[in-house]
Each structure stands twice: as C-alpha cells, then as structure tokens.
C-alpha cells in the first residue's frame, strides 16, 4: 500500500497523462488506498474521500481530458505539492 505522500505525488504525476481510461483506473486504485489509510486512522468517510486533494487532482485531470472547465481554489496545487514532499 502506498502512503498518502506517495499518492499525492501520483496525483501530481498524473497531470501529464493523456489516456482518460488510464487515469480512471488509477483513480479507482487511489481511492481504495485512501480508504485503507483513513480506516487505519479511524477517520474514514465518503465526504472525506470525495474532498481529498489527491482525488480532486485526479478529477481535475479527467475534466481536462474531457475538455471541461474545473477550477481549484488558490493555493490548491502548491498545497498538494507540499503534501507530496511532507515527511
């Protein structure tokens, strides 16, 4: 199982993807892993997973590949980069 830090880096890396189906399958695996992380921490909930910055980054890429406008709040990407670099 990957750590949240590794999943955050994966969410950043997927921004270079061009295959929608690959992004979708990767997102499914990421969501499963986030559920495991949250269950282990005792804080799993659908809303928490749905709003996780890692999930939102994947959704942003899916929107981009589908030519749909998806805007994130200011600082979103730098916060995700910080998450990927955290200890």
ChimeraX attribute file (.defattr): number of C-alpha atoms within 10 A of each C-alpha:
attribute: neighborCount
match mode: 1-to-1
recipient: residues
	/A:1	11
	/A:2	13
	/A:3	12
	/A:4	18
	/A:5	18
	/A:6	15
	/A:7	20
	/A:8	26
	/A:9	18
	/A:10	19
	/A:11	27
	/A:12	18
	/A:13	12
	/A:14	19
	/A:15	16
	/A:16	9
	/A:17	12
	/A:18	13
	/A:19	11
	/A:20	15
	/A:21	10
	/A:22	11
	/A:23	20
	/A:24	15
	/A:25	10
	/A:26	15
	/A:27	22
	/A:28	12
	/A:29	11
	/A:30	22
	/A:31	17
	/A:32	12
	/A:33	17
	/A:34	23
	/A:35	17
	/A:36	15
	/A:37	17
	/A:38	15
	/A:39	12
	/A:40	10
	/A:41	9
	/A:42	9
	/A:43	11
	/A:44	15
	/A:45	11
	/A:46	9
	/A:47	8
	/A:48	13
	/A:49	18
	/A:50	12
	/A:51	10
	/A:52	14
	/A:53	19
	/A:54	26
	/A:55	19
	/A:56	18
	/A:57	23
	/A:58	22
	/A:59	17
	/A:60	19
	/A:61	23
	/A:62	23
	/A:63	15
	/A:64	15
	/A:65	15
	/A:66	10
	/A:67	9
	/A:68	11
	/A:69	8
	/A:70	12
	/A:71	9
	/A:72	11
	/A:73	6
	/A:74	8
	/A:75	9
	/A:76	14
	/A:77	14
	/A:78	10
	/A:79	13
	/A:80	19
	/A:81	16
	/A:82	14
	/A:83	18
	/A:84	20
	/A:85	12
	/A:86	11
	/A:87	6
